[in-house]
Amino acid sequence: MPDGPSATAFYEAVFGWQPEIIGSPEAPLALLRLPGYVGGEPEQTISRDVVAVMAPPSDPSAGPAIPPHWNVNLRVADADAIARHAVSLGGTVIMPPTDAPRFRSAVLTDP
């Protein structure tokens, strides 16, 4: 989100997504909501009308810069099994399943 205000204005104009800025002023996150949309699961911690989240650029002092990109997250019952299955289908595990607060996460790529 190098230019957060322009990006949120674009997504609002094109898709009707409504931004909600949360977090600290130094590292704001923009929750992009689609009024009337109900996704996810009732028990999830984030509102079910959130369709995307924009994060600020990475801190250069924390390591290599991460360029702006889209990252798709999917909820699955067993991240370890899905990672193994992805490899069996020709995918690559970039980051193996790892525990994080409230979930287990992996990063996969397709061929």
OpenMM code with the backbone's topology and positions (N, CA, C; nanometers):
from openmm import Vec3, app, unit

residues = "MET PRO ASP GLY PRO SER ALA THR ALA PHE TYR GLU ALA VAL PHE GLY TRP GLN PRO GLU ILE ILE GLY SER PRO GLU ALA PRO LEU ALA LEU LEU ARG LEU PRO GLY TYR VAL GLY GLY GLU PRO GLU GLN THR ILE SER ARG ASP VAL VAL ALA VAL MET ALA PRO PRO SER ASP PRO SER ALA GLY PRO ALA ILE PRO PRO HIS TRP ASN VAL ASN LEU ARG VAL ALA ASP ALA ASP ALA ILE ALA ARG HIS ALA VAL SER LEU GLY GLY THR VAL ILE MET PRO PRO THR ASP ALA PRO ARG PHE ARG SER ALA VAL LEU THR ASP PRO".split()
positions = [
    Vec3(0.0829, -0.1165, 0.0000),
    Vec3(0.0000, 0.0000, 0.0000),
    Vec3(0.0886, 0.1246, 0.0000),
    Vec3(0.1752, 0.1408, -0.1016),
    Vec3(0.2598, 0.2594, -0.1047),
    Vec3(0.1787, 0.3877, -0.1087),
    Vec3(0.0638, 0.3862, -0.1740),
    Vec3(-0.0245, 0.5030, -0.1779),
    Vec3(-0.1631, 0.4567, -0.1358),
    Vec3(-0.1785, 0.4353, -0.0063),
    Vec3(-0.3028, 0.3829, 0.0487),
    Vec3(-0.4270, 0.4606, 0.0109),
    Vec3(-0.4259, 0.5942, 0.0257),
    Vec3(-0.5462, 0.6694, -0.0093),
    Vec3(-0.5888, 0.6520, -0.1560),
    Vec3(-0.4923, 0.6504, -0.2472),
    Vec3(-0.5274, 0.6306, -0.3887),
    Vec3(-0.5784, 0.4889, -0.4122),
    Vec3(-0.5157, 0.3913, -0.3481),
    Vec3(-0.5587, 0.2528, -0.3652),
    Vec3(-0.6995, 0.2315, -0.3108),
    Vec3(-0.7268, 0.2830, -0.1908),
    Vec3(-0.8611, 0.2648, -0.1351),
    Vec3(-0.9650, 0.3382, -0.2190),
    Vec3(-0.9314, 0.4554, -0.2714),
    Vec3(-1.0248, 0.5287, -0.3584),
    Vec3(-1.0526, 0.4479, -0.4853),
    Vec3(-0.9493, 0.3855, -0.5407),
    Vec3(-0.9661, 0.3026, -0.6600),
    Vec3(-1.0599, 0.1854, -0.6319),
    Vec3(-1.0327, 0.1107, -0.5247),
    Vec3(-1.1157, -0.0064, -0.4935),
    Vec3(-1.2591, 0.0339, -0.4604),
    Vec3(-1.2770, 0.1483, -0.3990),
    Vec3(-1.4119, 0.1950, -0.3692),
    Vec3(-1.4862, 0.2307, -0.4982),
    Vec3(-1.4173, 0.3008, -0.5902),
    Vec3(-1.4808, 0.3420, -0.7156),
    Vec3(-1.5111, 0.2220, -0.8060),
    Vec3(-1.4193, 0.1276, -0.8141),
    Vec3(-1.4350, 0.0158, -0.9077),
    Vec3(-1.5223, -0.0961, -0.8514),
    Vec3(-1.5016, -0.1334, -0.7234),
    Vec3(-1.5704, -0.2492, -0.6665),
    Vec3(-1.6743, -0.2142, -0.5596),
    Vec3(-1.6791, -0.0885, -0.5160),
    Vec3(-1.7705, -0.0507, -0.4097),
    Vec3(-1.7217, -0.0884, -0.2711),
    Vec3(-1.5940, -0.1237, -0.2586),
    Vec3(-1.5373, -0.1634, -0.1297),
    Vec3(-1.5207, -0.0394, -0.0412),
    Vec3(-1.5659, -0.0472, 0.0821),
    Vec3(-1.5588, 0.0637, 0.1769),
    Vec3(-1.4386, 0.0434, 0.2692),
    Vec3(-1.3445, 0.1392, 0.2742),
    Vec3(-1.2271, 0.1213, 0.3608),
    Vec3(-1.2575, 0.1533, 0.5069),
    Vec3(-1.1982, 0.0749, 0.5936),
    Vec3(-1.1976, 0.1038, 0.7376),
    Vec3(-1.0530, 0.0926, 0.7823),
    Vec3(-0.9935, 0.2026, 0.8252),
    Vec3(-0.8537, 0.2050, 0.8660),
    Vec3(-0.8456, 0.1643, 1.0134),
    Vec3(-0.7617, 0.0637, 1.0414),
    Vec3(-0.7416, 0.0177, 1.1786),
    Vec3(-0.5919, 0.0111, 1.2053),
    Vec3(-0.5546, -0.0101, 1.3300),
    Vec3(-0.4139, -0.0202, 1.3658),
    Vec3(-0.3551, 0.1146, 1.4016),
    Vec3(-0.2251, 0.1167, 1.4161),
    Vec3(-0.1569, 0.2394, 1.4564),
    Vec3(-0.1335, 0.3302, 1.3356),
    Vec3(-0.1155, 0.4603, 1.3577),
    Vec3(-0.0851, 0.5514, 1.2461),
    Vec3(0.0458, 0.5138, 1.1749),
    Vec3(0.1392, 0.4528, 1.2481),
    Vec3(0.2677, 0.4141, 1.1869),
    Vec3(0.2538, 0.2908, 1.0987),
    Vec3(0.1576, 0.2044, 1.1289),
    Vec3(0.1395, 0.0808, 1.0524),
    Vec3(-0.0099, 0.0526, 1.0352),
    Vec3(-0.0790, 0.1386, 0.9600),
    Vec3(-0.2233, 0.1193, 0.9463),
    Vec3(-0.2565, 0.0016, 0.8541),
    Vec3(-0.3668, -0.0631, 0.8825),
    Vec3(-0.4231, -0.1633, 0.7933),
    Vec3(-0.5547, -0.1074, 0.7421),
    Vec3(-0.5862, -0.1349, 0.6181),
    Vec3(-0.7155, -0.0951, 0.5634),
    Vec3(-0.7976, -0.2213, 0.5419),
    Vec3(-0.9065, -0.2337, 0.6189),
    Vec3(-1.0028, -0.3405, 0.5947),
    Vec3(-1.0939, -0.2898, 0.4837),
    Vec3(-1.1085, -0.3661, 0.3783),
    Vec3(-1.1949, -0.3261, 0.2681),
    Vec3(-1.3216, -0.4103, 0.2766),
    Vec3(-1.4325, -0.3428, 0.3014),
    Vec3(-1.5613, -0.4089, 0.3240),
    Vec3(-1.6522, -0.3920, 0.2030),
    Vec3(-1.7343, -0.4909, 0.1792),
    Vec3(-1.8356, -0.4835, 0.0748),
    Vec3(-1.9709, -0.4913, 0.1434),
    Vec3(-2.0380, -0.3776, 0.1590),
    Vec3(-2.1659, -0.3761, 0.2296),
    Vec3(-2.2629, -0.4790, 0.1701),
    Vec3(-2.3235, -0.5576, 0.2580),
    Vec3(-2.4186, -0.6595, 0.2161),
    Vec3(-2.3572, -0.7955, 0.1901),
    Vec3(-2.2259, -0.8027, 0.1737),
    Vec3(-2.1584, -0.9310, 0.1499),
    Vec3(-2.1459, -1.0065, 0.2815),
    Vec3(-2.1713, -1.1360, 0.2790),
    Vec3(-2.1546, -1.2198, 0.3973),
    Vec3(-2.0709, -1.3405, 0.3549),
    Vec3(-1.9445, -1.3399, 0.3916),
    Vec3(-1.8565, -1.4504, 0.3585),
    Vec3(-1.8040, -1.5166, 0.4840),
    Vec3(-1.7095, -1.6048, 0.4672),
    Vec3(-1.6427, -1.6665, 0.5810),
    Vec3(-1.7332, -1.7520, 0.6667),
    Vec3(-1.6985, -1.7586, 0.7932),
    Vec3(-1.7680, -1.8408, 0.8914),
    Vec3(-1.8197, -1.7527, 1.0047),
    Vec3(-1.9343, -1.7857, 1.0637),
    Vec3(-1.9895, -1.7019, 1.1711),
    Vec3(-1.8929, -1.6793, 1.2872),
    Vec3(-1.8082, -1.7773, 1.3197),
    Vec3(-1.7210, -1.7647, 1.4367),
    Vec3(-1.5873, -1.6966, 1.4083),
    Vec3(-1.5615, -1.6547, 1.2848),
    Vec3(-1.4321, -1.5933, 1.2553),
    Vec3(-1.4174, -1.4597, 1.3276),
    Vec3(-1.2923, -1.4191, 1.3495),
    Vec3(-1.2653, -1.2985, 1.4283),
    Vec3(-1.2801, -1.1693, 1.3486),
    Vec3(-1.2738, -1.1760, 1.2183),
    Vec3(-1.2865, -1.0559, 1.1348),
    Vec3(-1.4286, -1.0505, 1.0789),
    Vec3(-1.4803, -0.9317, 1.0602),
    Vec3(-1.6163, -0.9146, 1.0098),
    Vec3(-1.6334, -0.9878, 0.8771),
    Vec3(-1.7485, -1.0469, 0.8589),
    Vec3(-1.7729, -1.1296, 0.7401),
    Vec3(-1.7950, -1.0482, 0.6134),
    Vec3(-1.8039, -0.9156, 0.6220),
    Vec3(-1.8161, -0.8345, 0.5010),
    Vec3(-1.6806, -0.7828, 0.4517),
    Vec3(-1.5718, -0.8231, 0.5179),
    Vec3(-1.4372, -0.7838, 0.4739),
    Vec3(-1.3960, -0.8740, 0.3569),
    Vec3(-1.3634, -0.8111, 0.2443),
    Vec3(-1.3241, -0.8864, 0.1247),
    Vec3(-1.1746, -0.8769, 0.0966),
    Vec3(-1.1056, -0.7818, 0.1594),
    Vec3(-0.9614, -0.7663, 0.1382),
    Vec3(-0.9033, -0.6841, 0.2530),
    Vec3(-0.7726, -0.6965, 0.2707),
    Vec3(-0.6994, -0.6184, 0.3701),
    Vec3(-0.5757, -0.5631, 0.3012),
    Vec3(-0.5517, -0.4331, 0.3188),
    Vec3(-0.4287, -0.3731, 0.2660),
    Vec3(-0.3371, -0.3407, 0.3828),
    Vec3(-0.2112, -0.3785, 0.3684),
    Vec3(-0.1107, -0.3532, 0.4710),
    Vec3(-0.0105, -0.2511, 0.4182),
    Vec3(0.0556, -0.1789, 0.5085),
    Vec3(0.1558, -0.0813, 0.4642),
    Vec3(0.2788, -0.1530, 0.4089),
    Vec3(0.3635, -0.0804, 0.3361),
    Vec3(0.4878, -0.1404, 0.2864),
    Vec3(0.5703, -0.1952, 0.4025),
    Vec3(0.6513, -0.2954, 0.3719),
    Vec3(0.7361, -0.3528, 0.4767),
    Vec3(0.8407, -0.2517, 0.5227),
    Vec3(0.8821, -0.2673, 0.6466),
    Vec3(0.9852, -0.1811, 0.7056),
    Vec3(1.1212, -0.2252, 0.6517),
    Vec3(1.1921, -0.1372, 0.5777),
    Vec3(1.3218, -0.1758, 0.5199),
    Vec3(1.4221, -0.2254, 0.6242),
    Vec3(1.4106, -0.1785, 0.7491),
    Vec3(1.5055, -0.2231, 0.8514),
    Vec3(1.4768, -0.3663, 0.8965),
    Vec3(1.3591, -0.4199, 0.8597),
    Vec3(1.3214, -0.5557, 0.9016),
    Vec3(1.3675, -0.6615, 0.8030),
    Vec3(1.4294, -0.6220, 0.6944),
    Vec3(1.4755, -0.7197, 0.5952),
    Vec3(1.4420, -0.6727, 0.4551),
    Vec3(1.4482, -0.7648, 0.3587),
    Vec3(1.4219, -0.7267, 0.2194),
    Vec3(1.2812, -0.6690, 0.2023),
    Vec3(1.2715, -0.5694, 0.1166),
    Vec3(1.1422, -0.5063, 0.0905),
    Vec3(1.0502, -0.6038, 0.0190),
    Vec3(0.9243, -0.6002, 0.0542),
    Vec3(0.8231, -0.6813, -0.0122),
    Vec3(0.7454, -0.5882, -0.1036),
    Vec3(0.7471, -0.6144, -0.2335),
    Vec3(0.6764, -0.5241, -0.3247),
    Vec3(0.5253, -0.5373, -0.3078),
    Vec3(0.4501, -0.4370, -0.3517),
    Vec3(0.3044, -0.4492, -0.3464),
    Vec3(0.2601, -0.5762, -0.4202),
    Vec3(0.1639, -0.6472, -0.3634),
    Vec3(0.1181, -0.7729, -0.4234),
    Vec3(-0.0180, -0.8112, -0.3666),
    Vec3(-0.0816, -0.9053, -0.4323),
    Vec3(-0.2041, -0.9664, -0.3812),
    Vec3(-0.1655, -1.0981, -0.3181),
    Vec3(-0.2254, -1.1283, -0.2054),
    Vec3(-0.2014, -1.2534, -0.1331),
    Vec3(-0.3382, -1.3112, -0.1000),
    Vec3(-0.3689, -1.4278, -0.1520),
    Vec3(-0.4984, -1.4900, -0.1298),
    Vec3(-0.4866, -1.5893, -0.0153),
    Vec3(-0.5767, -1.5793, 0.0819),
    Vec3(-0.5790, -1.6713, 0.1955),
    Vec3(-0.7047, -1.7554, 0.1896),
    Vec3(-0.6887, -1.8846, 0.2121),
    Vec3(-0.8008, -1.9765, 0.2142),
    Vec3(-0.8015, -2.0506, 0.3469),
    Vec3(-0.9187, -2.0667, 0.4052),
    Vec3(-0.9316, -2.1431, 0.5293),
    Vec3(-0.9473, -2.2899, 0.4924),
    Vec3(-0.8653, -2.3752, 0.5515),
    Vec3(-0.8729, -2.5194, 0.5282),
    Vec3(-0.8725, -2.5913, 0.6619),
    Vec3(-0.9197, -2.7151, 0.6626),
    Vec3(-0.9271, -2.7923, 0.7873),
    Vec3(-0.7896, -2.8394, 0.8330),
    Vec3(-0.6971, -2.8660, 0.7401),
    Vec3(-0.5678, -2.9247, 0.7754),
    Vec3(-0.4591, -2.8693, 0.6831),
    Vec3(-0.3889, -2.7659, 0.7274),
    Vec3(-0.2862, -2.7007, 0.6447),
    Vec3(-0.1750, -2.7971, 0.6059),
    Vec3(-0.1379, -2.8884, 0.6945),
    Vec3(-0.0310, -2.9838, 0.6643),
    Vec3(-0.0719, -3.0771, 0.5498),
    Vec3(-0.1944, -3.1289, 0.5569),
    Vec3(-0.2428, -3.2191, 0.4519),
    Vec3(-0.2549, -3.1462, 0.3189),
    Vec3(-0.3027, -3.0229, 0.3226),
    Vec3(-0.3159, -2.9450, 0.1990),
    Vec3(-0.1793, -2.9169, 0.1385),
    Vec3(-0.0794, -2.8844, 0.2204),
    Vec3(0.0562, -2.8599, 0.1689),
    Vec3(0.1107, -2.9861, 0.1015),
    Vec3(0.0922, -3.1011, 0.1661),
    Vec3(0.1392, -3.2272, 0.1048),
    Vec3(0.0663, -3.2539, -0.0267),
    Vec3(-0.0629, -3.2325, -0.0275),
    Vec3(-0.1428, -3.2578, -0.1483),
    Vec3(-0.1024, -3.1626, -0.2612),
    Vec3(-0.0761, -3.0367, -0.2279),
    Vec3(-0.0330, -2.9399, -0.3293),
    Vec3(0.0957, -2.9868, -0.3964),
    Vec3(0.1902, -3.0357, -0.3173),
    Vec3(0.3164, -3.0862, -0.3726),
    Vec3(0.2895, -3.2058, -0.4641),
    Vec3(0.1989, -3.2944, -0.4233),
    Vec3(0.1684, -3.4124, -0.5056),
    Vec3(0.1067, -3.3732, -0.6398),
    Vec3(0.0483, -3.2543, -0.6459),
    Vec3(-0.0116, -3.2054, -0.7701),
    Vec3(0.0817, -3.1141, -0.8494),
    Vec3(0.2077, -3.0989, -0.8027),
    Vec3(0.3049, -3.0171, -0.8743),
    Vec3(0.3265, -2.8795, -0.8154),
    Vec3(0.2605, -2.8475, -0.7045),
    Vec3(0.2796, -2.7187, -0.6394),
    Vec3(0.4096, -2.7159, -0.5597),
    Vec3(0.4401, -2.5997, -0.5056),
    Vec3(0.5614, -2.5808, -0.4263),
    Vec3(0.5237, -2.5190, -0.2920),
    Vec3(0.5853, -2.5696, -0.1864),
    Vec3(0.5667, -2.5114, -0.0538),
    Vec3(0.6752, -2.4063, -0.0347),
    Vec3(0.6359, -2.2794, -0.0290),
    Vec3(0.7301, -2.1691, -0.0086),
    Vec3(0.7613, -2.1548, 0.1403),
    Vec3(0.6573, -2.1646, 0.2235),
    Vec3(0.6735, -2.1639, 0.3686),
    Vec3(0.5917, -2.2811, 0.4216),
    Vec3(0.6559, -2.3762, 0.4897),
    Vec3(0.5814, -2.4921, 0.5392),
    Vec3(0.4785, -2.4510, 0.6442),
    Vec3(0.3798, -2.5361, 0.6691),
    Vec3(0.2800, -2.5034, 0.7704),
    Vec3(0.3456, -2.4632, 0.9024),
    Vec3(0.3015, -2.3497, 0.9538),
    Vec3(0.3610, -2.2889, 1.0723),
    Vec3(0.2485, -2.2391, 1.1627),
    Vec3(0.2655, -2.2558, 1.2925),
    Vec3(0.1659, -2.2075, 1.3875),
    Vec3(0.1776, -2.0562, 1.4024),
    Vec3(0.0625, -1.9905, 1.4035),
    Vec3(0.0513, -1.8472, 1.4289),
    Vec3(-0.0628, -1.8310, 1.5287),
    Vec3(-0.0757, -1.7150, 1.5910),
    Vec3(-0.1880, -1.6975, 1.6831),
    Vec3(-0.3220, -1.7237, 1.6133),
    Vec3(-0.3986, -1.8172, 1.6644),
    Vec3(-0.5338, -1.8520, 1.6200),
    Vec3(-0.5425, -1.9285, 1.4890),
    Vec3(-0.4307, -1.9610, 1.4239),
    Vec3(-0.4396, -2.0411, 1.3016),
    Vec3(-0.3047, -2.1020, 1.2675),
    Vec3(-0.3047, -2.1931, 1.1730),
    Vec3(-0.1832, -2.2544, 1.1181),
    Vec3(-0.1787, -2.2115, 0.9722),
    Vec3(-0.0635, -2.1702, 0.9254),
    Vec3(-0.0535, -2.1088, 0.7935),
    Vec3(0.0610, -2.1690, 0.7138),
    Vec3(0.0442, -2.1730, 0.5836),
    Vec3(0.1490, -2.2152, 0.4915),
    Vec3(0.1426, -2.1244, 0.3690),
    Vec3(0.2514, -2.1173, 0.2945),
    Vec3(0.2524, -2.0413, 0.1702),
    Vec3(0.2850, -2.1397, 0.0592),
    Vec3(0.1944, -2.1466, -0.0386),
    Vec3(0.2066, -2.2403, -0.1504),
    Vec3(0.2024, -2.1645, -0.2809),
    Vec3(0.2642, -2.2226, -0.3850),
    Vec3(0.2493, -2.1680, -0.5202),
    Vec3(0.2080, -2.2810, -0.6119),
    Vec3(0.1388, -2.2433, -0.7178),
    Vec3(0.1011, -2.3448, -0.8168),
    Vec3(0.2052, -2.3464, -0.9272),
    Vec3(0.2014, -2.4488, -1.0124),
    Vec3(0.3011, -2.4565, -1.1202),
    Vec3(0.2880, -2.3405, -1.2170),
] * unit.nanometer
topology = app.Topology()
chain = topology.addChain("A")
for resn in residues:
    res = topology.addResidue(resn, chain)
    for name in ("N", "CA", "C"):
        topology.addAtom(name, app.Element.getBySymbol(name[0]), res)
